Structures are given as C-alpha cells and as structure tokens.
Amino acid sequence: MAQLQLRLRALRSLFALLLISSTWRLWFPTGGDTFPVIPFFEWLTGVPFAADLILSTVFVLALLLDLGLSVQRLRKQDAAESTRAAMLVGIGVLSSGVLLVALNQQRLQPWMYHVLLLTPILALPTMKLDSPVRSRWLPTWSLPALLIALTASIYAWSAWSKLDVSFIREHGSDFVEALAGVCGLSTRFWTPGMRSASAALLPVGELIVAVTLIIPRTRRFGLIVSIAMHGLLILAVGPWAMDQRPGVVLWNVYFMAQNGVLAAFTTKNVDAVAASQTPFTDRLRVAITLFTLCACLAPALRSFDCFDNWPSWAVYAASTRRVRVLIDRDALQDAPREIRDCIEQRRLQDGSAWLRIDQWALTEFNAPIYPQDRLQVGVALAVSRRFQLSDAIRVAIEGPADRFRGERTVDVYAGQAAIEEMAAGYRLNTNDRAGKRSSLN
C-alpha cells in the first residue's frame, strides 16, 4: 500500500501546484490587485499582506517537497516510506493552507478544500489495504477506505445540491446544450420534457456513482464510470464548449487520475509494510478517521444554513442565494478599469447599473467567486466604503430557490448603512482587510 500512498500523494501535490499556478494572483497578491479580500474572522482584517506571500511560499515549497519525495520513492520502488517525513510535509501543507484560506474566503475553492481534506489522509502511517485496523480506541479505516468514503461523499452531496428544479432549468440545461454541441447534436427541436430529463441525468449519474463506490462489489465499476463521467464534464466545461477557467478542467483531470489509481489497486492484494504500532500512531489514525468521517457528514449542515456551499460540494448548484450589487452608473466613473469593465452595459429602469462582482473575481483571479452571500455582501461594502457611495449603492439578495418550484424571495437593502446593518447578522466576517490597495483609497 505504500506504493498506492506515494502515487496519490504525488498526484495531489502535482495538481495542487498546477491549480495554484492557474490562479496565482489569488495566492500571491500584487500591488495592482483590486478585488476586496474578506477573511473568515474579523480579527484577521489587520494582518499585513506580507503574511500571504510568506504562507503561499511555504505552501508551494511544501507541495514541491512532497512531490519530489514521493517521485523519488516511487522511482526507487522504496516501500519503506518515512512516516516522520510524510507527517512533517503534511503538517506544512495543511497548516499553511488553512491559514491562507482563513485570510481570504475567496481561496476556499472546491479543489483547495479537497486538497486540505486529502492531506491528513495521505499522511497516514501505513496500514493494511483490505480491512480496518482495530485499535483500543476506535476502529480505524485503511487509506483506500477513507479515500473512497470521501470521494463517494463528494459525488453524493454534489448530486443532492443539483436535484432540484433550478438546476434542471438553468445550469443543467447549459451542460446538456454544451455536451450536445460537442457531440455534433442539436437540441433545437427537443421538447421541454426531453431537456429536463437530460439535465436530471447529470445529478442522477453522480448519485449512482456514489452508491457504487460504497458497495465493495461494485466499487471498481463505479470508479471506472466516474472516470467517464469526468471526461464528459471536461468536454462540457472545456475550451470546446463552455470554455470555463483552467482550474475547473484540472480538478476534473485530477479526479480521473485519482480514481484510475484507486481502480487499479482494488484488483491487487497489496499489503503495507508493517508500520510501528505506538500509542501516538494509534491515536493519530483514530483522529484522521474521525476527521474524514466528519468531513463526509458535514455537508448535511448546509440544509440548516450552518455550512457553506462549496465545502458542501454544491458545485454548479443553481438554488443557492444570489447577490446583485446595484450602483448608480455615474458613481464609479473614477473607479479602476478592472471595475468599470465589470459593469453591466444595460441600464436598469431606475438608472442604476449592475456591478458583476462574479466577473470581477474571474478577471482578477482566474477563479469563480466564492458562492456565499456573506462574502459577496462584504465585497459590496468594501466597494461602497472605498468609493464613498453611501446612498448610491443597493444590494439585492435572492433567497435560496425552492427545490420543487424554483421560487425565490428577494430582499433589497438600499444604502451603505442598511447593508452594514444587514451584514452584522452574519456569523462570520464581512469586512475587508485594511490597507489592501493604496490605489483604491
């Protein structure tokens, strides 16, 4: 199993580095950046931005070191993996990654959260491949079992977030249109029922894969089907169709590689080199098992508005809350070009314009905006404060869509004072970090 562990660690580190390079301005802020930075906790708003550069450097170096060590061991076919080295590198990746996310909510991209969850699992002291290892504290799972549980939970919760009318009408139809176009088909003469049924197949397929992964007899089949599913997603979101950002494609490629390695090892009776049994390693395995199981179950809290969308694997979900930032068109004439370019050209009936903060984030970081109304309200407040908009700004918040009817409620907050009063009700921070960009003052 040491070979499996090394392969997966190398894949994790390689794709994390590729994803960081594709969104590098999110991790290494420069003086020309303009997008507000909203930390998770208000007491972090005064942290200097030099800390981001240091932490990002540590994060990248730890990933590079882990990649180099894993490849070296694989080339030498050295199964005697150093548990201490793996743990130290894992601590470096996990600690720097968590701090980077805490300093900027926008950094909690789905792939980043996935990397953080994988890190303790892949740093496990080697255990047998086939069955759980019994400890005096609690039954602990093997490395493949933990990875399968985490992967199945991702597919299951992703499917659950899409099994609603909103997804079928909106994002689901877009995916079907994109896939049909790549295959040279036209949906022009499809009935609404055909479109809806085709869109519903996407979350249903994810749910089927999750179930097959849980059942040992169908696990290898499920892994193979998941590879085909990610291949179809790459066709839909890639440059041939929807032309989304490279990070989306890279994360899907990672799943194909990971699931391919797991599928190959499910047919092999590979045992790990016996690891030293000490009270410390025993407790560590229990802690990592509990950590992983909690991560698998935590998305259930999203239904109670106690867990964010992306950590709940609600990727491409259409039922989430939506925030529109509306500003008097003439109020941002002196704003930087990056902001002016993201103003919707159509003038609304009241003379205001829609500031597309989602496009602003894509332009700034080459990554989608964090889909939480808390962060997006914080961005609106930062813009209002920096440009002294006061009464020239409004925020319209569309509530989550009803699962069966797709209906939403809309609340509008006019003026900075009303937005600040509303923002004070969030559990986590909505204020941007001080001293961010001198060009915006």
C-alpha angles and dihedrals in degrees: 000000000000087000091054091048092050093049093051093046091051091050092047093051095042095051093041089056092047091050092048091051091051090053099029097144089062090061103031107042117203132200091258096059116113108176112110116251113223115190121205093245128042093226088066094061092093097052110121117243091238085078090064092054092049094047093045090051091050090047094051094044091050090051091047091049092048091048092049094047093047094049091046092053091047093051091050091042086228108166093179093094116185107245091196094053092047091050094048093050090045091052090051093050095044099044096046091043094051092048092049091053092046090056094051125024090200089069093066091094114163092252091050091053088048091052091051092050093047095050100075091041092054091047091059117131104254116276136176116288102224112046141020118271114236117227130182088248105046140328107275125205129233122251095259091047092053092047092048091049092050094045093047091050091052092054093043096050092041089054092047091053090054101044095099141092094257094061093045091051097042126017094016092057090049091054092048091049091049095048092046091051093050089051091050094250129133125220093192095111097036116122119237088252092056091049093049093047091049092049091048090056090071098066091033088057091051091050092050091051091050092052094047090051092055093053110074095213094054097035098102091046090051092051091052092048090049090056090055090046092054090047090057091047090053089053090051100045098031129095091277093068128356093012096212126175119297092246091067092054094043093053091052091048089052091055090051091052095044094047091046091055092047091049091052093050095047088072094051128081095219121163126196124243105264109270122213111268108223131151088250096054089042092056092041092057091049091049093050091047092052091044092054095045091050090051089052093052101036095085088071086075090066089078087062093046090249100114131049124251102246096045084052088055091243090152114164089001110156098197097072124112115278129210126204119192110206120190135175103262096230093050095077100046091116095044120116116275091250089065098040090052090059096056113110109245095221113090114223122230093262092052095255127125132223113244104210100214089173090062090043091058092047091051094045101043107013085237133099120262117264101265097227121114089217093065094041092052087050090054090051091051092049091052092048093050096046096048096033093236095159103159094009094080134073132179121208115196118195112203123229113292119252108256095229104029103027092225121151138193119226126211120189123201114194120201133012094273093056091047092050091050091051093045091055088069094067118102093223133047126291099175122102124233116273123247093020105145124004089201090067098051 
